Amino acid sequence: MTESCVAKSRKDNRPSGEGMCGAVFPPPATGPRGFRASSAAPERHGARTGQFGDPSRRRPAGEPSRAGVRAEPRMIRRVLLMWRQVSFWPRALRCVNGAVVAPGTSRIRSGTRSEPGRPVHRNGQRRPVQGEAVSRVEPVLARALFRTPLLRLDVAHRGRVRRLGLKLESRGPTGSVKDRSAVGLLRALHDERPLTPGTVVVESTSGNLGLALARMLPGLGCDFLAVVDPKTPHTTRRMLTDRGARVLVVDEPDGRGGYLLSRLRRVRELCADNPGYRWPDQYENWAAPDIHRRVTGPELTGQAGADLGTVYVPVSTGGTLAGIGAHLREHRPDVAAVAVDVRGSLAVAGSAGRRLIPGIGASRPSAFLAAPHSYDRAVHVDDIEAIAVCRILVEDVGLALGGSSGCAVRAMLTDREDDGPDDRLSVCLAADGGGKYRDTLYSDDWATEQGVAKEITSAVEHLRSEGLFFDRKHQEH
Ligand SMILES: Cc1ncc(COP(=O)(O)O)c(C=O)c1O
């Protein structure tokens, strides 16, 4: 195997972590009830001495202030409050999804439900059980859960106009649905054994999960080693190193149209050589589907409302679809969950072949979607057509989405082509935005290099000749 360590962390003094690799959870016995409910992880909150100042340096009560005026405590409080409002307002409040909120709060309103043995807050944050110290880890994770908007569009195609909702996961903290997966995975890893400062976390990623982990792990004092491949956009690799992650590029093709199997082999070797490394294992850890069942699914159905008919979810590990599908089965059995895969991927059946779009597809079947009831049906999409859809979306509504979102929209058009007059809302999970793909999926130079420039142009022309047009009719919410 050939590999190159493209970039090293800016923090190179990495103490060896503790713990073991392989936080692999058993798959659920049957349906959603089989999802693991993690046990509480007692941990002491880092005791921050002097948080409110050194008592020995405080002015004794009643002693005049430096100004020589004995201020009334009520007056002091008022002055302090006014001063804070004037000087700290921009920093003290931040804008999340268009709303101004206090720091440390997120706008997740729908979502999590209490499970036996795992009490949770409304925003998915684990509530400490009685007697347990507040975890230093939980607030960092809970802050990464954002409520993302649902953008409503009208889509004209082949003489019909349909209603489409795009669940814009690009509005999460690192711009993809993997922000949520990372919270579930790290929470499970920490519940299994505390993630102590200095721990090295290693993960195989096509990019998005890596970005999410790279954002959260420094807040926990942990180091991150991202095992990526040549399809990971350079922008993503740069962002990873900027956040202090080490990036290891595995460039040996796995013989199944991608690099996944080579990446996973490398992660196993690293864990065997470094027993202290911890591996969340997004491909087999049921904590990822579980957070989508408890958070993403309820958020999506709450926004879409009663006339939601079908949800289209792009698949790589299958974790997002498995979780949303479990939520739908339990709470909205009238809504169909459709697996969106790309030609050349084995994630949900199919046969191995060339794949152009990062983030979607896999070189092996999804471990989370093996059960027959995990989704209603699958649509395999041509990647050239998906890129064409992405470009048309930019032309029509000025919205650049990632390639897997283009796949989801193309899948919806195919899937609903022969539908009757049913005008229930279709929602596509738009797993990430198009910014990272400016130099690839949206670049004519890249298309020429790949030898697909003409194919993309004629796919755009063909879809336009079928009347494909997007119109931004409704407001996001
Ligand atoms: C852009 C994009 N789309 C879709 C997916 C699929 O998500 P999952 O791995 O949960 O199937 C991913 C996963 O990395 C992704 O990055």
The ligand as an SDF file (V2000), in Angstrom:
LIG
                    3D

 16 16  0  0  0  0  0  0  0  0999 V2000
  -21.9760   14.7060    1.1040 C   0  0  0  0  0  0  0  0  0  0  0  0
  -22.4690   13.4600    1.7310 C   0  0  0  0  0  0  0  0  0  0  0  0
  -23.6150   12.9400    1.3150 N   0  0  0  0  0  0  0  0  0  0  0  0
  -24.0930   11.8080    1.8380 C   0  0  0  0  0  0  0  0  0  0  0  0
  -23.4180   11.1210    2.8010 C   0  0  0  0  0  0  0  0  0  0  0  0
  -23.9900    9.8490    3.2990 C   0  0  0  0  0  0  0  0  0  0  0  0
  -24.1790    9.7810    4.6640 O   0  0  0  0  0  0  0  0  0  0  0  0
  -24.1090    8.3860    5.3830 P   0  0  0  0  0  0  0  0  0  0  0  0
  -22.6730    8.0290    5.5360 O   0  0  0  0  0  0  0  0  0  0  0  0
  -24.7890    8.5890    6.6830 O   0  0  0  0  0  0  0  0  0  0  0  0
  -24.8200    7.3690    4.5450 O   0  0  0  0  0  0  0  0  0  0  0  0
  -22.2180   11.6160    3.2220 C   0  0  0  0  0  0  0  0  0  0  0  0
  -21.4030   10.9140    4.1430 C   0  0  0  0  0  0  0  0  0  0  0  0
  -20.2190   11.1670    4.3350 O   0  0  0  0  0  0  0  0  0  0  0  0
  -21.7210   12.8240    2.6880 C   0  0  0  0  0  0  0  0  0  0  0  0
  -20.5540   13.3620    3.0970 O   0  0  0  0  0  0  0  0  0  0  0  0
  1  2  1  0
  2  3  1  0
  2 15  2  0
  3  4  2  0
  4  5  1  0
  5  6  1  0
  5 12  2  0
  6  7  1  0
  7  8  1  0
  8  9  2  0
  8 10  1  0
  8 11  1  0
 12 13  1  0
 12 15  1  0
 13 14  2  0
 15 16  1  0
M  END
$$$$
